[in-house]
Amino acid sequence: MNRRKRILALVLIAAGVIILFGKWLNPLSLIALLVLCYGIYAMRAGRVPFGYKCLAVGAGLLLLNHIVLLIGGILLSIAVFYARSRELHAGRRYTERVEWVSQLKRDREAWTPENISLWHLFGDVDCDFSLALPAEPDTVIHLQGLISDVDLTFPEEYGLELDVFVGYGKVSFDGQGRPGMLNKFVWRSPGYERSEQKVRVVMAHAAGNVNIRMN
């Protein structure tokens, strides 16, 4: 019964999209939407890596068919990214990067955190702050893009402030979370202002899987 309900939900989503955006649709658009819908279904069924691949393929097909609209959306997203970056890092030194595909891996050896703003179409971020050797008492991590897989680990003694938004995907904190649409998670650890080491994390992605934990 649950399988039938899921299939019905996908059909209704596709029908609604066709009704709303019918005049812009053609066979390639329909295929792209079906692939996107199947990617969402796969993620809800627990097949997260495969779901991301479907989302990437669907987005690629839409890119081929609606290149002007997609480029406009990307440029708008980058403009918002630059404005938000200046706001978050006001008065401090920081690294700013815009990349199509990015990897930020800090989970195997000692590393020094830095204030950073990173925009990407597809991103893979894995940072373990228990291995960090901080040079400053507070750090701002700003991530924005289309599709991203983020895994962050923090020691319990850190003061942590989170502002995370994912259009579709999963936001998990200490193992609690579930896939869904328009996921917004805002949290500040108790005693944040008194903590010797603080980290502020601000994220916004169209789709992704965000896993944050404290140990």
N, C-alpha and C positions, 0 to 999 in steps of 0.2 A: 504493500500500500504506500509506504514511504517513497519507493522508487517511482510509482505512478504520480504521486504528488510533485516530486522533483521535476519529472518530465513535463507535467502540466505547467509548472511554474516557468520553466524555460520557454515553453510554447507561448505562454501569455506575455512574457517579457519581449520575445521576438515580435509578437503581434502588436504590442504597444509601441515598440520602436518603429515598426513599419507604418503604423497609423500616424505617429507624430512626425516622422521624418521621411515619409514615403516619396516626396518629390525629389529627394536627394539620393534615393536608393537605386542601385542597379545590381545585376547578378554578383559582381565582385564584392559590393558592399554587404549583400546578404550573406555571402560566404564568410566574410570577415566577422559579421555579427554572430553568426552561428558558432564560429571558432571561439570568439570571446565568451559567449554564453556557456559553451562547453568547458572553457577554462575556469569560469566561475563555479560551475557544477563540480569540476574535479577538485577545486580547492575546498569546497564545502564538504566533499566526500573524504577529505584527508589526504588527497594526492597533490600536495602543495607544489612540489617541483614541476610535475607535469602540468599543473594548472598555470604556473608562470610561463611555461613554454607556449601554451595555447594563447595566453594573453599577448605574449610577444609576437606570435605569428599573426594573430588577429589585428594587432596594432600595425604590423608591417603591411598587411593587406589594405588597411584603411589609409595608410601613408601613401601607397601607390595610387589609390583612388581619389583621395582628397588631399593632395599634397599642399595646396595653397592654404586650406583651413588648418591643417596640422602645423605647417610652418608658422602660421600666425599665432597659433596657440603656444607653440614652443617659445617664440620670441616674447610673447606676453609673460610666460612663466619665468623666463630669464630676467625680464625687466623687474618683475615682482621680487625675484631672488636678490638682485642687486640692492634694491631699496631696503628689503628686510635685513640684508647683510650689514649695511651701514648702520641701521638702527640697533641691531643686536651687539655690534662690536664698537659702538661709539666710544671714542677716547682711548682705544687700545690697539695694539698691533695684532694683525691676524692674517691668515692665509686664505686666499679666495681662488677657487678653481671651478671652471666650467668644462665638463667632459662628457662625451657621448657615452662611453662605457668606463666605469671607474671601479677600482678596488681599493679599500682602505683596511688593511690587515695589520692588527696590532695585538696578536693573541699568542705569540710563541716566545717572545723574548722581551727584555726590559726596553721601555720606550719612554719618550718625553712628550706628554700631551701639549698641544698647541691650540690656540683659538683658530677655528677653521669654519669656512662656509664652502660647501661643496654642492654643486648642481650637476645632475647627470640624467641621461635618458634611462640607462640601466646601471644599477649600482649594487655592489656587494660590500657590506661594511661589517667587520668583526673586530671589536676592540675590548680587551680585558684590562680594566683599570687597576686590577690587583697587581699587574706587572709594571704599572706606570711609575715613573720617577718625576713627579711634578716639579716644574720650575717656578710656578706661580700658584697663589692660593685659590684662584678660581679660573675656570675654563668654560668657554662657550663652544658647543658643537652644533652647527647649523647644517642640516641636510635637506635637500629638496630635489625633486625630480619626478620621472614618470613611473618607473617600476624599480623597486629596491628590496633587498633582503638585508635586514639589519639585526645584528646580535651584539648587545652591549652588556658587560658585566662590571659591577661596582662593588668595592668593599663596603661593609655596613657602616663604617665610621665616616664615609663621605656624606656631605650634604648634597642632595640631588634634587634638581628641579626639572620636571618633564612637561613638554608641550608637544604632543604627537598627534598628527592627523594623517589618516590613510583613507583614500576614497573608497577602495575596496580591498579587503585583505584582513589580516589579523594583527592586533596589537596585544601583546602579552606582557604582563608585569609579574615577576616572581611566579610564573607558571599559570597565572590566571588570565584568561582572555579567550575570545572566540572570533572566528571569521565573521565579517559582516560588511555592510556599506556605511560610509560616512563615519568611520571609527575615529573618535576624538578622545584622547586621554590626557588629562592634566593632573599633575601631582607634585607636591613638594614634601620632602622628608621632614619629620619633626626636628626642631632645633637647627634648621638649615642655616640661619644667620649666625649661629654660634659655632658652626663647623669650621675646623681649620682648613679643610679642603673641600671646595665646592665645584660642582659641575652642573651647567645648565645645558639641557639638550632640547633643541627645537627642530622638529621634523615635519615635512609635508610631502606626501607622495600620492600619486593618482592610484597606484596599486602596490601592494607589497606585504611583506611579513616582518613585523618588528617584534623582537624578543629582548626584553630588558629584565635583568635580575640583579639582586644584591646578595652577596655571600660573605 
